[in-house]
Amino acid sequence: MNAAQSVAGRRRLSQAELDMIVTAHEKFVTGKQGGKRASLRFVQLSGLDLSFRNLTDADLTASILEGCRMVRTKLDRASLFGCDLRTSDMRQASLVRADLRGACLRGANLAQADLTQADFREGQVAIPHPRKGLDTLRHETRQGEVDEVNFSGATLDGSQFEGVSAFKADFSDCSLRGAKLSGANLKEANLAGAILDGADVKGANLEGANLSGAVMTGVDTSTARVSGASMNGVLQTSTREAVAKAEELYKRCMDNQRWCQTGGKEGQPARLDGEDLRPLGDRLKGLRLTALNAKGACLVGLDLSGVQLQGANLQNADLRGANLRGADLRGARLTGANLTKADLRQAILAPLPLGPERQTVANLQAARLRYAMVQAADLSEAVFDDADLRGADLTGARVGKTSFRKVDLTRVHGLDLSVR
């Protein structure tokens, strides 16, 4: 992109002018008097600060936002068509269904951003004349560019990357469920630990890409270029044997529930160690599975909301992207478990009473909770020693007497250990 052409014909806004326009837009979004939708087309905004502002449905078509600070900015359904967003700081921004066609995001930081159903495909971009500016526009088709963008921990479910250049982009621990990546250039991209369930990678260039530990259920790589790609520990679609065993495993779970309901007179705690439980889908939702044993089991992406797992043994279980919202995990053993991008909002990980003076605490020693949602969870007295909590959100979580020895708390949000 020619720098002279980029700036030509675009009005430069000051921070004060931009703040006034955004304030009026925020009133428009919330239905307050004096509101006006922001129309920021073809303007020069590079280096300005839009952090924590609400620009839902705003029109920023073909504007220059290079080096802008947009941390946690709301840009849902915003038009960023043909924008220059190079090196912008958009950590934790919300860009649900945003139009980013033809945009250049080279070197931008979108770590932990919500880009669900965002569109990064090519677009026909209007280029102002170097001297005559906006009076004389020429149009050129430009592919979306996200080379070397940091998407680590971001949510990109259903996003559209067809034909996009994402050379050396960092998609580590991302959720890319159902993403359209056909024909994309993902050469040397980092997709380690990414959840790619149902993603379309037809004709994509994955040469030299790091896919180690990625979840690739329902992903057909037969027409993709994968030479030199690291595929160590990739989690593929459930085997026929696992699918065939699903009914038997479900029966064991129902026996566990009956054991809970009858006070131990009927049924028994289920033993599911090492089993692939993904074929069960959402059938475990809300069940009573107290004292369940599922060491090393695969529960990736399962809906376990409201499940009662008091005293359960989930040591080394794979729970990436699992929905454990409101689950009762009192006294559960989750040592070494992988809970990356899991939903633990309102979950209970407090001690489990075993008698008048006995209790057992929830143990998450050495567990991985990268980018997990742990808002408003009860973590009282839980053990997180040596755990990886990078990028997790613990806003409103109860952490009385919780142990965080040798924990990686890089980019953790909402945790204040000084008020305990």
Secondary structure, 3 states (H helix, E strand, C coil): CCHHHHHCCCEECCHHHHHHHHHHHHHHHHCCCCCCCCECCCEECCCCECCCCECCCCECCCCECCCCECCCCECCCCECCCCECCCCECCCCECCCCECCCCECCCCECCCCECCCCECCCEEEEEEECCCEEEEEEEEEECCECCCCECCCCECCCCECCCCECCCCECCCCECCCCECCCCECCCCECCCCECCCCECCCCECCCCECCCCECCCCCCCCCECCCCECCCCECCCCHHHHHCHHHHHHHHHHHHHHHHCCCCCCCCCECCCCECHHHCCCCCCCECCCCECCCCECCCCECCCCECCCCECCCCECCCCECCCCECCCCECCCCECCCCECCCCECCCEECCCCCEECCECCCCECCCCECCCCECCCCECCCCECCCCECCCCECCCCECCCCECCCCECCCHHHC
